[in-house]
Amino acid sequence: MDGDKGAFYDCAFHGYQDTLSDLAGRHYFRHCLVEGAVDFIFGYGKSIYEDCTLQSNMAASSQQPGWVTAHGRAADKSAAFVFKGGSITGSGQQYLGRAWNEQATVVFYQVNMAGIVVPQGWDKWTPSQDVSQVTFAEVGCSGPGSGTSGRVPWEKHMNNADVQRFVDIGFIDDGWLSNQP
């Protein structure tokens, strides 16, 4: 998706690597299935995924985990991938995401996470990457993969105001969602 003001309801996106290109613009996904193994949602988009299923099809025998997300954003933009409700399920092992650049922003809010999520939760694109400006956060998540005690030390801990800024539909919607055909 490389356009502004796109909404998807009850859709399914199947792939292995780079399944869903959420490249640029504001997008809303509701009750969608996104299936993949490596960076299966990637881009620079400003999007909310509400009550979506993120399903890993990584082989259970794979020694290398995959990544659910690969997000990047320009320093002067407010782009982020926000996952509100829904679940992470499937096979193999998955990081929640990796930073495509030094300003990547991904928030998981009240998502049910299966045990396929690796304890570290998050990853860098390269071992030497500066992650001081990266915002990767989990808030109110549940399930066996949601334990945060083993997470990377640079995972952000958000206050309520920051959480609400991301999960409120106003983060992406200035009235366009209700005006769609």
C-alpha positions in Angstrom: 0.0 0.0 0.0 1.6 3.2 -1.2 -1.2 5.7 -0.9 -3.0 7.7 1.7 -6.4 6.9 3.3 -6.7 3.1 2.7 -9.1 0.9 4.7 -9.3 -2.9 4.7 -12.0 -4.9 6.4 -12.1 -8.7 6.7 -9.2 -9.2 4.2 -6.5 -11.9 4.1 -3.0 -11.3 3.0 -0.9 -14.5 2.4 2.8 -14.7 1.8 6.2 -15.7 3.3 8.5 -12.7 3.1 7.3 -9.1 2.8 3.6 -10.1 2.7 2.1 -6.7 3.2 3.8 -3.6 2.0 2.5 -0.8 4.2 4.8 1.6 2.5 3.4 5.1 3.0 0.3 6.9 4.0 -2.5 6.3 6.6 -4.2 2.9 6.7 -6.7 1.1 8.7 -7.0 -2.7 8.9 -9.8 -4.4 10.8 -10.5 -8.1 11.2 -7.7 -9.0 8.7 -5.4 -11.9 8.5 -1.8 -11.3 7.6 0.3 -14.4 7.2 4.0 -14.6 6.7 7.4 -15.5 8.2 9.9 -12.7 7.5 9.0 -9.0 7.8 5.5 -9.9 6.9 4.3 -6.3 7.5 6.9 -3.8 6.4 7.2 -0.2 5.4 6.9 3.4 6.5 3.1 3.6 6.9 1.1 5.2 9.7 -1.4 2.4 10.3 -3.7 0.9 12.9 -4.4 -2.9 12.7 -7.5 -3.5 14.8 -8.5 -7.0 15.9 -6.2 -8.6 13.2 -4.6 -12.0 13.2 -0.9 -12.0 12.5 -0.1 -15.6 11.6 3.4 -17.0 11.3 4.0 -19.7 8.7 7.7 -20.1 9.7 8.7 -23.7 9.7 8.7 -25.1 13.2 12.1 -26.7 12.5 13.7 -23.3 11.5 16.6 -22.3 13.7 16.2 -18.6 12.8 13.2 -16.7 14.0 11.3 -14.4 11.7 10.0 -10.9 12.2 6.4 -9.9 12.2 7.2 -6.2 11.4 9.9 -4.2 9.8 9.0 -0.5 10.3 10.9 2.6 9.5 10.0 6.3 9.5 11.5 9.7 8.7 12.6 11.6 11.7 10.1 14.4 10.9 7.1 12.0 10.5 4.7 10.5 13.0 4.3 7.1 11.3 3.9 3.9 13.2 2.4 0.5 13.0 -0.2 0.1 15.8 -1.7 -3.3 16.6 -4.8 -3.0 18.7 -6.4 -6.2 19.9 -6.1 -9.3 17.8 -3.5 -12.0 18.0 -0.1 -13.4 17.0 -0.3 -17.1 16.3 1.1 -19.8 14.0 4.3 -21.8 13.8 8.0 -21.3 14.3 9.4 -18.4 16.3 9.0 -14.7 15.7 10.4 -11.4 16.9 7.7 -8.8 17.1 9.7 -6.6 14.8 13.0 -5.2 13.8 14.0 -1.6 13.3 14.2 -0.8 9.6 15.8 2.5 10.5 16.7 4.5 13.6 13.2 6.0 14.1 11.1 2.8 13.7 7.9 2.8 15.8 5.7 -0.2 16.5 3.1 -0.6 19.3 1.3 -3.7 20.3 -1.7 -2.9 22.5 -3.9 -5.6 24.1 -2.7 -8.3 21.6 -2.9 -12.0 22.5 0.6 -13.4 21.8 1.1 -17.2 21.3 4.3 -18.8 22.6 6.0 -18.3 19.2 7.2 -14.8 20.3 10.9 -15.0 21.2 11.8 -13.8 24.8 13.8 -10.8 23.4 10.7 -9.6 21.6 12.5 -7.1 19.3 15.5 -7.0 17.1 17.9 -4.5 15.4 18.3 -4.5 11.6 22.1 -4.8 12.1 24.0 -5.5 15.4 25.6 -2.0 15.5 22.3 -0.1 14.8 21.6 2.8 17.1 18.2 2.2 18.6 18.0 5.1 21.0 15.3 6.8 18.9 13.4 3.5 18.2 10.0 3.2 19.8 9.0 -0.5 20.2 6.4 -1.0 22.9 3.9 -3.6 24.3 1.0 -2.5 26.5 -1.6 -4.8 28.1 -0.8 -7.8 26.0 -1.7 -11.3 27.0 -0.8 -14.9 26.2 2.3 -17.1 26.6 4.4 -14.9 24.3 3.6 -11.6 26.1 6.0 -12.0 29.0 8.3 -9.0 29.0 10.9 -10.0 31.5 13.3 -11.2 28.8 12.7 -8.3 26.4 15.5 -6.1 25.0 16.5 -3.3 27.4 15.6 -0.6 24.8 11.9 -1.6 24.6 9.9 1.6 25.5 7.6 1.8 28.5 4.8 4.2 27.6 2.7 6.4 29.9 -1.1 6.4 29.5 -1.0 9.6 27.4 1.5 8.2 24.9 -0.5 4.9 24.6 -3.8 6.8 24.0 -2.1 8.9 21.3 -1.3 5.8 19.3 -4.4 3.6 19.9 -7.0 6.4 19.4 -8.4 6.3 15.9 -7.5 10.0 15.6 -3.9 8.9 15.2 -4.7 8.1 11.6 -8.2 9.5 11.0 -9.1 13.2 10.5 -12.6 12.2 9.3 -11.7 10.2 6.2 -12.7 6.8 7.6 -16.4 7.7 8.1 -16.5 9.3 4.7 -15.6 6.2 2.7 -18.1 4.6 0.4 
